[in-house]
Structure formats: structure tokens, C-alpha cells
Amino acid sequence: MAQQSDHYQTAVKSIMADAFNLPKEQLADDIAFGDIPQWDSLGHMDLLMALEQHFAFELDADLIAELTSIDTICLYLKENQNA
């Protein structure tokens, strides 16, 4: 399972870097909403839409409120994506 989690973290960080227009190296392993100026409310929606497209899941209001850190995003993906 650790490899799957690492896979998600790597993929999510790459998507975050693109969404926030930052190098992946500038994103901490425990980054969360508000930790960087780019992850504000608009950046959050940009990120979630990119994640939705990449991982083919549908956003709802609960997910928008819940997925506010790389940890919660990776946990959601691990629990909800088909292996």
C-alpha cells in the first residue's frame, strides 16, 4: 500500500505544481490549504478541477470542503480509486 500512497503523492504534487505554477520542490510533503499564497479559494478550485479531470472523479460540496491538504487528497484517492 505504501507504493500506492507514494504514487498518489507524486501525482498530486505534480498536479499541484502545475495548478499553482510552482516547482514541485517548493511543495512540502504535508502542504495544506493556505500554506502558500497560491492555495487560496480560487487556487483550491483550480487544483480540485485539475484533480477531478486527471483522476476522473466528480466533485461535490463535501469533497471541496474535505480535500484541503495533500494528505486528505491522497487518502481520498487511495480509498476511492480502482487499483
C-alpha positions, 0 to 999 in steps of 0.5 A: 500500500505504501507504493500506492500512497507514494504514487498518489503523492507524486501525482498530486504534487505534480498536479499541484505544481502545475495548478499553482505554477510552482516547482514541485520542490517548493511543495512540502510533503504535508502542504495544506490549504493556505500554506502558500499564497497560491492555495487560496479559494480560487487556487483550491478550485483550480487544483480540485478541477485539475484533480477531478479531470486527471483522476476522473472523479466528480466533485461535490460540496463535501469533497471541496470542503474535505480535500484541503491538504495533500494528505486528505487528497491522497487518502481520498484517492487511495480509498476511492480509486480502482487499483 
